Amino acid sequence: MADFDLVVIGSGPAGEWGAVQAALAGKRVVVVEREPVLGGTAANTGTLPSKTLRETALHLSGLKARGLYSVETTLRHEATVSDFLYRERRVKGMERERILRNLERHGVQVVRGTGTLADAHTVVVQSREAPERRLTGDFILVATGSKPYRPPQYPFGDPRVHDSDEILDIGKLPRSLVVVGAGVIGCEYACMFAALGIPVTLVDLKHEVLPFLDDEVSALLGQRMEALGIRLRFGMNVDQVEVPDNADLPIRLTLSSGEAVDTDQVLVASGRTANTTGLGLEALGVKLSKRGQVEVGADFQTAVPHLYAVGDVIGFPALASTSMDQARIAVEHAFALSGTRTLAPVLPYGIYTIPEVSMAGDTEECLRERGVPYVAGRAAFASNPRGQIIGDTHGMLKLLFHRTSLKLLGVHVLGELASELVHIGLTAMLTGATARLFVETCFNYPTLSEAYKTATFDALDHLKRGTG
């Protein structure tokens, strides 16, 4: 008989909630964590810390209030690293504590150390503080997460060259910053440092901001980022990196266009690599991608029947929200528990740039490509009473409806609370709702949510006039 019904490797969102799901079903569960703290990237170097830093940057800069009361605000005082990181460290500490209490409350054991797979049912845990342990389980759930990919041309040993995890341990705020890589992480960090008044240059081979977004929203976000002071250098590679030994001299990046950019510090945000090195997966017959990501089936089962993998370690979409649901499905499949065992057919995406962007469902470009007839409706926050109150004069809600059935097909939000507002449209799509839902819904006034009604009437107006 195995020691446990389920052995989970990793305590991020996927590992935590996979363990809890099994424990709620009465299973004996243990979580193996190699780091001294629980929570993985989401709690310690990624999701929560970066979003906390965004709010800190907005607070310290007074950006939200600039011009709102006919008073031009500037930095409340000369911001220090301590100022910048204070709240982030508090939030991290509280989240680590919450995770530990959650696991304890559900009777999940936690074993500290590095886990490797001896076979499909055995995890060997090694630690400097304790003797080696061998944990056997009927099933094993791999939720080891990911780490930043480090292109070899950058000297990451230099304290002024950072990956997206290291940036949280900066010794001093940069006098200027170049961010290489305009994915979600790169754009988010570029915005938060620019909000503090730090000159930021964003470099990427792509020719537009976050091309998976609706083109109109991508263009608007690019405009707002430039208005924040970010210099966009798109369609370019970094050909050469010169980091002088003298820290008083600037780092020089030579771009493929020939432009030389001098900067105080560099943040490289070039994607992530799965934490699978040394885990022992390949020896068991589990297939890995070029960046170490685990190949899984529909129920997140690997080629080894008793071995499952979820979260960042399997790649896209690599979101904390989807990782938790993946873990639920894997556990339900492993133990044949009742349940639908499917991910929601429509997933929301939240990008914590300044301004926020969020979306769910189709973009205009996807609908045109598939030949789906649609009509678009828009609501500008500048015309919304709550938008006027809070000073969000550049925000927008965009809804895409099927031109015949008026079924909601996509929702796109740019502006204050975008990642919250998107859920109204998401829920409508999950229930198959049409424009009639927003026509008949009574929204509180004044609220940004009321923009759903405005955007719907705009779409209906376009439909009546044969435009949109």
C-alpha positions in Angstrom: 0.0 0.0 0.0 1.3 3.4 -1.0 2.1 6.0 1.7 -0.3 8.5 0.1 -3.1 8.5 -2.4 -1.6 11.6 -4.1 1.9 13.1 -4.0 2.0 16.7 -5.3 5.3 18.3 -6.4 5.0 22.0 -6.1 2.9 24.4 -3.9 1.9 27.1 -6.4 -1.8 27.6 -7.3 -2.0 24.3 -9.2 -0.3 22.3 -6.5 -2.2 23.8 -3.6 -5.6 23.4 -5.1 -4.9 20.0 -6.6 -3.9 18.9 -3.1 -7.0 20.5 -1.5 -9.3 19.0 -4.1 -8.0 15.5 -3.3 -8.1 16.1 0.4 -11.8 17.1 0.2 -12.4 13.8 -1.4 -11.0 12.0 1.6 -7.6 11.2 0.0 -4.2 11.1 1.8 -2.2 13.9 0.3 1.4 15.3 0.7 2.9 18.3 -1.0 6.6 18.5 -1.7 8.1 22.0 -1.9 11.8 22.7 -2.6 11.7 26.4 -1.8 11.8 27.7 1.8 8.4 29.3 1.2 5.2 28.1 -0.2 3.2 29.5 -3.1 5.5 29.1 -6.1 5.8 31.9 -8.7 2.3 33.2 -8.2 2.9 34.1 -4.6 6.6 35.0 -4.6 7.9 36.3 -7.9 5.1 36.6 -10.3 1.3 37.2 -10.2 0.7 38.8 -6.7 4.1 40.6 -6.3 4.0 42.2 -9.7 0.4 43.3 -9.3 1.2 44.7 -5.8 4.1 46.7 -7.3 1.8 48.1 -9.9 -0.5 49.5 -7.2 2.5 50.8 -5.3 3.7 52.6 -8.4 0.3 54.2 -8.9 0.2 55.2 -5.3 3.7 56.6 -5.1 3.4 58.5 -8.4 -0.1 59.9 -7.8 -0.7 59.0 -11.4 -4.4 58.3 -11.0 -5.0 61.8 -9.5 -3.0 63.9 -11.9 -5.1 66.7 -13.2 -8.3 65.2 -11.6 -8.8 68.1 -9.1 -7.0 70.8 -11.2 -3.8 69.9 -9.3 -0.8 68.4 -10.9 0.6 65.8 -8.6 4.1 64.4 -8.8 5.9 61.7 -6.8 4.8 62.0 -3.2 8.4 61.9 -2.2 11.7 60.5 -3.6 10.7 56.9 -3.8 13.2 54.3 -2.4 13.4 50.6 -3.0 12.1 50.2 0.6 9.0 52.3 -0.3 8.6 50.4 -3.6 8.8 46.9 -2.1 7.2 47.4 1.4 3.6 46.4 0.4 4.8 43.7 -2.0 6.6 42.0 0.9 3.6 42.3 3.2 1.3 40.7 0.5 3.7 37.9 -0.1 4.0 37.1 3.6 0.2 37.0 4.0 -0.3 34.8 1.0 2.4 32.3 2.1 0.7 32.1 5.5 -2.8 31.6 3.8 -1.4 28.7 1.7 0.1 27.0 4.7 -3.1 27.3 6.8 -5.2 26.1 3.8 -3.1 22.9 3.5 -3.1 22.3 7.2 -6.9 22.9 7.5 -7.5 20.1 4.9 -5.0 17.7 6.5 -2.4 17.9 3.7 1.1 17.2 4.8 4.0 19.4 3.6 7.5 18.0 3.1 10.3 20.4 2.4 13.0 19.4 -0.1 13.7 18.8 -3.8 11.5 16.0 -5.2 12.6 13.7 -8.0 10.8 10.8 -9.5 12.4 7.4 -8.9 9.5 5.7 -10.7 5.9 6.4 -11.6 4.8 6.0 -7.9 7.8 7.2 -5.9 9.1 10.7 -5.2 12.6 10.9 -3.5 12.9 14.1 -1.4 16.3 15.4 -0.6 17.0 18.3 1.8 20.0 19.7 3.6 18.0 19.9 6.8 16.6 16.4 6.9 17.4 12.8 5.8 16.3 11.6 2.4 12.7 10.5 2.2 10.9 8.2 -0.3 7.2 9.1 -0.7 5.1 6.6 -2.5 1.7 7.5 -4.0 -1.0 5.9 -6.1 -0.9 9.1 -8.2 1.6 11.9 -8.6 0.8 15.4 -9.7 3.6 17.5 -11.1 3.0 21.2 -10.5 6.6 22.5 -10.5 5.9 25.7 -12.4 8.4 27.6 -14.5 11.3 30.1 -14.4 12.4 32.9 -16.6 14.2 32.0 -19.8 17.7 33.6 -19.8 19.0 34.3 -23.3 22.8 33.6 -23.3 23.8 37.0 -24.6 22.9 38.8 -21.3 25.3 38.7 -18.3 22.7 37.9 -15.6 25.5 37.8 -13.0 25.7 41.6 -13.2 23.5 43.2 -10.5 22.1 45.6 -13.2 20.8 42.9 -15.5 17.6 41.2 -14.3 15.2 38.5 -15.3 11.5 38.9 -14.3 12.0 37.1 -11.0 15.2 38.9 -10.0 13.7 42.3 -10.6 11.9 41.9 -7.3 15.3 42.0 -5.5 16.7 45.2 -7.1 19.1 47.0 -4.8 18.1 50.5 -6.1 15.5 51.9 -8.4 17.0 52.4 -11.9 17.8 55.8 -13.3 16.6 54.4 -16.6 15.5 51.0 -17.8 15.4 49.0 -21.0 12.9 46.1 -21.0 13.7 43.5 -23.6 10.5 41.5 -24.5 7.1 43.1 -24.9 5.0 40.1 -23.8 2.6 40.5 -20.9 5.3 40.5 -18.2 7.5 43.0 -20.1 4.7 45.4 -20.8 3.5 45.2 -17.1 6.9 46.0 -15.7 7.6 48.7 -18.3 4.4 50.5 -17.3 5.0 50.3 -13.5 8.5 51.7 -13.8 7.4 54.4 -16.2 4.7 55.4 -13.8 7.4 56.2 -11.2 8.9 58.7 -13.7 11.8 56.3 -14.7 12.7 56.6 -18.5 11.8 53.2 -20.0 12.5 51.8 -23.4 10.6 48.6 -24.5 12.2 46.5 -27.2 10.6 43.6 -29.1 10.8 41.9 -32.5 7.0 42.1 -32.8 5.5 45.1 -34.5 2.6 45.8 -32.2 1.7 45.6 -28.5 0.4 42.2 -27.4 -0.8 41.0 -30.8 -3.2 38.5 -29.3 -5.4 41.4 -28.2 -8.1 42.9 -30.5 -6.2 45.2 -32.9 -8.1 48.3 -31.8 -7.4 47.6 -28.1 -3.7 46.8 -28.9 -3.3 50.1 -30.7 -5.0 52.0 -27.8 -2.8 50.4 -25.2 0.3 51.3 -27.3 -0.8 54.9 -27.3 -1.4 55.0 -23.6 2.0 53.4 -22.9 3.7 56.0 -25.1 1.8 58.7 -23.2 3.2 57.3 -20.0 6.6 58.0 -21.4 7.6 54.5 -22.7 9.8 54.5 -25.8 8.6 51.7 -28.0 11.2 50.1 -30.2 9.3 47.4 -32.1 10.4 45.2 -35.0 13.9 45.2 -33.5 16.2 42.7 -31.9 19.1 43.4 -29.5 22.2 42.6 -31.4 24.8 43.5 -28.9 25.0 44.0 -25.1 27.9 45.9 -23.5 28.0 45.9 -19.7 31.0 47.9 -18.4 32.7 46.8 -15.1 32.3 50.4 -13.8 28.7 50.5 -12.5 28.7 54.3 -12.9 28.9 53.9 -16.7 25.8 53.0 -18.6 24.9 49.6 -20.2 24.8 49.9 -24.0 22.4 47.9 -26.1 22.8 48.0 -29.9 19.5 47.3 -31.7 19.1 45.6 -35.1 18.1 49.0 -36.5 21.6 50.3 -35.6 20.3 52.4 -32.7 22.4 52.4 -29.5 20.4 52.6 -26.3 22.3 53.5 -23.1 20.6 52.6 -19.8 21.2 52.2 -16.1 19.5 48.7 -15.8 18.1 46.0 -18.1 15.1 43.7 -17.6 15.0 40.7 -19.9 11.5 39.3 -20.2 11.9 36.5 -22.9 9.4 34.0 -21.8 9.7 31.1 -19.4 11.0 27.6 -19.1 9.3 24.8 -17.3 10.9 23.5 -14.1 11.4 20.0 -15.2 15.2 19.7 -15.3 16.4 16.8 -13.1 12.9 15.8 -12.2 13.3 12.4 -13.9 10.3 12.6 -16.2 12.0 11.7 -19.5 13.4 8.5 -18.0 9.8 7.4 -17.3 8.7 8.0 -20.8 7.1 11.5 -20.4 7.6 13.7 -23.4 8.9 17.3 -22.9 9.0 20.2 -25.3 12.0 22.3 -26.2 11.6 24.5 -23.1 10.9 21.5 -20.9 7.1 21.7 -20.9 5.3 18.4 -20.2 3.0 16.9 -22.8 -0.4 15.9 -21.4 -3.7 14.7 -22.6 -7.2 16.3 -22.2 -7.4 15.3 -18.5 -3.8 16.5 -17.9 -2.6 12.9 -17.8 0.9 12.2 -19.1 2.1 9.2 -21.1 2.5 7.5 -17.8 -1.0 6.7 -16.5 -0.5 7.5 -12.8 1.4 10.7 -13.5 -0.4 14.1 -14.1 1.0 17.5 -14.8 -0.7 20.9 -14.5 0.0 24.7 -14.4 3.0 26.5 -15.9 4.9 23.3 -16.3 2.7 22.3 -19.2 2.8 25.8 -20.9 0.0 27.9 -22.3 -2.1 29.5 -20.9 0.1 29.4 -17.8 -2.4 31.5 -15.7 -2.9 31.0 -11.9 -6.7 30.8 -12.6 -6.5 28.1 -15.2 -3.8 26.2 -13.3 -6.2 25.7 -10.4 -8.9 24.4 -12.7 -6.4 22.1 -14.4 -5.5 20.6 -11.1 -9.2 20.1 -10.2 -9.7 18.2 -13.5 -6.6 16.1 -13.1 -7.6 15.0 -9.5 -11.2 14.3 -10.6 -9.9 12.1 -13.4 -7.3 10.3 -11.3 -9.7 9.3 -8.6 -12.8 9.0 -10.9 -14.6 11.7 -8.9 -17.9 13.1 -10.1 -17.8 16.3 -12.0 -17.8 17.7 -15.5 -14.0 17.4 -15.8 -13.8 20.2 -18.4 -12.3 23.6 -18.4 -14.6 26.5 -19.0 -15.0 27.0 -22.8 -14.2 30.7 -22.5 -11.3 32.0 -20.4 -10.6 35.6 -19.3 -7.2 37.2 -19.8 -6.1 40.1 -17.5 -3.1 42.2 -18.3 -2.0 44.6 -15.5 -0.5 47.3 -17.6 -1.3 50.9 -17.0 -4.1 51.1 -18.0 -5.4 47.6 -17.4 -6.6 45.4 -20.3 -8.8 42.4 -20.1 -10.6 40.3 -22.7 -12.7 37.1 -23.1 -13.9 35.5 -26.3 -13.2 36.5 -29.9 -11.5 39.5 -31.4 -12.7 41.2 -34.5 -9.8 39.7 -36.4 -10.7 36.2 -35.4 -14.3 36.7 -36.4 -13.4 38.1 -39.8 -11.0 35.3 -40.4 -13.7 32.7 -39.7 -16.3 34.6 -41.7 -18.6 35.1 -38.7 -21.0 38.1 -39.2 -20.7 40.4 -36.3 -21.5 43.9 -35.0 -19.4 45.9 -32.6 -20.6 48.2 -29.9 -18.4 50.6 -27.9 -18.7 52.6 -24.7 -16.0 55.2 -23.9 -15.3 55.7 -20.2 -15.0 59.5 -20.9 -18.8 59.5 -21.6 -19.6 57.4 -18.6 -20.4 59.3 -15.4 -18.3 57.0 -13.2 -15.5 57.3 -15.7 -15.7 61.1 -15.4 -15.7 60.9 -11.6 -12.6 58.8 -11.4 -10.9 60.6 -14.3 -10.5 57.6 -16.7 -11.0 59.5 -19.9 -9.2 57.0 -22.1 -10.9 53.7 -21.1 -13.2 51.7 -23.3 -15.6 48.7 -23.3 -16.0 46.9 -26.6 -18.6 44.2 -27.2 -18.9 41.9 -30.2 -22.2 40.4 -31.0 -23.3 37.9 -33.7 -25.0 40.0 -36.4 -28.0 37.7 -36.7 -28.6 36.1 -33.3 -27.1 39.0 -31.3 -25.3 36.4 -29.1 -22.3 37.9 -27.3 -19.1 36.6 -28.9 -16.3 38.8 -27.3 -15.7 41.4 -24.7 -12.7 43.7 -24.5 -12.0 46.3 -21.8 -9.2 48.9 -21.5 -9.1 51.1 -18.4 -9.8 51.2 -14.7 -10.9 47.8 -13.3 -10.8 46.1 -16.7 -9.9 42.8 -15.1 -13.0 43.0 -12.9 -15.4 44.4 -15.5 -14.6 41.6 -18.0 -16.4 39.0 -15.9 -19.8 40.5 -16.6 -19.3 39.7 -20.3 -17.5 36.4 -19.6 -20.5 35.2 -17.6 -22.9 36.3 -20.3 -20.9 34.3 -22.9 -20.8 31.2 -20.7 -24.6 31.3 -20.4 -25.1 31.9 -24.2 -26.7 35.4 -23.5 -27.6 37.8 -26.2 -27.7 41.6 -26.4 -31.1 41.4 -24.7 -29.5 40.6 -21.4 -27.8 44.0 -21.2 -30.8 45.8 -22.5 -32.9 44.4 -19.7 -30.3 44.5 -16.9 -30.6 47.4 -14.4 -27.1 48.5 -13.5 -26.2 50.7 -10.5 -25.7 54.3 -11.4 -23.1 55.7 -11.7 -20.9 52.7 -12.4 -18.4 51.6 -15.1 -20.6 48.4 -15.4 -23.3 50.6 -17.0 -21.0 50.7 -20.0 -22.3 47.3 -20.9 -25.7 48.9 -21.6 -24.2 51.8 -23.5 -22.0 49.5 -25.7 -25.0 47.2 -26.4 -27.2 50.2 -27.6 -24.2 51.3 -29.7 -24.1 47.9 -31.4 -27.9 47.9 -31.9 -27.6 51.4 -33.4 -24.9 50.2 -35.8 -27.1 47.3 -36.7 -30.1 49.5 -37.5 -27.9 51.8 -39.7 -26.2 48.8 -41.4 -22.8 49.9 -40.1 -20.4 48.6 -37.4 
